[in-house]
Amino acid sequence: MIALTTKAAEKVKEIREAEKLGDQGLRVRVIGGGCSGFSYDLYFEDETTDRDQRFESHGIPIYVDYMSYQYLEDTEIDYVEGLYGAGFKFLNPQAKSTCGCGSSFSA
């Protein structure tokens, strides 16, 4: 399963509303790249395939392709704000190491 914290879900809803995206879901995927080997990718989408895992967290549909899911199982996505900026933070138990900025990981 993939879940959003309450704060992350509120931010996703805020962005979705500001961009007039209706009830689109959040696509979460892993792509190659970043200083640790893999990077996280988030975007809104309303189309899924038979090969997608589908979840819902705080009323937000979440879609994850099969290949990404093996790297994201049991991940929680949070939204954090701090002195160095704000953004989504992935709490991924599959990650063996992460880069300093937290946007990429190795598995």
C-alpha positions as CSV (number, residue, x, y, z in Angstrom):
1,M,0.0,0.0,0.0
2,I,1.0,3.6,-0.6
3,A,-0.4,6.3,1.7
4,L,-0.4,10.0,2.2
5,T,-0.2,11.8,5.5
6,T,-3.0,14.1,6.4
7,K,-0.8,17.1,5.6
8,A,0.3,15.7,2.2
9,A,-3.3,14.9,1.3
10,E,-4.4,18.5,2.1
11,K,-1.6,19.8,-0.1
12,V,-2.5,17.5,-3.0
13,K,-6.1,18.7,-2.7
14,E,-5.0,22.3,-2.6
15,I,-2.9,21.9,-5.7
16,R,-5.5,19.9,-7.6
17,E,-8.2,22.6,-6.8
18,A,-5.9,25.5,-7.7
19,E,-5.1,23.9,-11.1
20,K,-8.8,22.9,-11.6
21,L,-8.0,19.2,-12.1
22,G,-11.3,17.9,-10.7
23,D,-11.0,14.5,-9.1
24,Q,-7.8,13.4,-10.8
25,G,-5.7,10.9,-8.9
26,L,-2.0,11.1,-8.0
27,R,0.4,9.1,-10.2
28,V,3.4,8.0,-8.1
29,R,6.3,6.3,-9.9
30,V,10.0,5.6,-9.7
31,I,12.3,6.7,-12.5
32,G,16.0,6.1,-13.1
33,G,18.2,9.0,-12.2
34,G,19.2,11.2,-9.4
35,C,22.4,11.0,-7.4
36,S,21.4,7.7,-5.7
37,G,20.1,5.8,-8.7
38,F,16.3,6.3,-8.6
39,S,14.1,9.3,-8.3
40,Y,10.5,9.8,-7.3
41,D,7.9,11.3,-9.7
42,L,4.5,12.7,-8.8
43,Y,1.9,14.1,-11.1
44,F,-1.9,14.2,-11.6
45,E,-3.6,11.7,-13.9
46,D,-7.1,10.3,-14.5
47,E,-6.2,7.4,-16.7
48,T,-5.0,4.0,-15.4
49,T,-4.2,0.7,-17.0
50,D,-4.8,-2.9,-16.0
51,R,-1.2,-3.1,-14.7
52,D,-1.6,-0.3,-12.2
53,Q,-2.0,-0.8,-8.5
54,R,-4.8,1.5,-7.2
55,F,-5.0,2.9,-3.7
56,E,-6.9,5.7,-1.9
57,S,-5.6,7.8,0.9
58,H,-7.7,10.6,2.6
59,G,-9.9,10.6,-0.5
60,I,-7.1,10.9,-3.0
61,P,-6.8,8.2,-5.6
62,I,-3.2,6.9,-6.0
63,Y,-2.0,5.1,-9.0
64,V,1.3,3.1,-9.2
65,D,2.6,1.1,-12.1
66,Y,3.7,-2.5,-11.4
67,M,7.5,-1.8,-11.8
68,S,7.4,1.2,-9.5
69,Y,5.3,-0.5,-6.9
70,Q,8.1,-3.0,-6.1
71,Y,10.2,-0.1,-5.0
72,L,7.4,1.8,-3.3
73,E,5.5,-0.8,-1.3
74,D,4.5,0.5,2.1
75,T,5.8,4.0,1.3
76,E,4.2,7.0,3.1
77,I,4.3,10.4,1.4
78,D,4.4,13.4,3.7
79,Y,4.5,17.1,3.0
80,V,7.1,19.1,4.9
81,E,7.9,22.8,5.2
82,G,11.1,24.1,6.6
83,L,14.0,26.6,6.4
84,Y,15.3,25.0,3.2
85,G,11.9,24.9,1.4
86,A,8.9,22.8,1.2
87,G,8.0,19.6,-0.7
88,F,6.8,16.1,-0.6
89,K,8.9,13.7,1.4
90,F,8.9,9.9,0.8
91,L,9.2,7.6,3.8
92,N,10.2,4.5,1.9
93,P,11.1,1.3,3.8
94,Q,12.5,-0.1,0.5
95,A,15.2,2.5,0.2
96,K,18.6,1.3,1.3
97,S,20.0,4.8,1.1
98,T,18.9,8.3,0.1
99,C,20.7,11.4,-1.2
100,G,21.1,14.5,1.0
101,C,18.1,16.2,-0.5
102,G,15.8,13.1,-0.2
103,S,14.7,13.2,-3.8
104,S,16.5,10.1,-4.9
105,F,17.3,6.7,-3.4
106,S,18.9,3.3,-4.0
107,A,17.2,0.0,-3.5
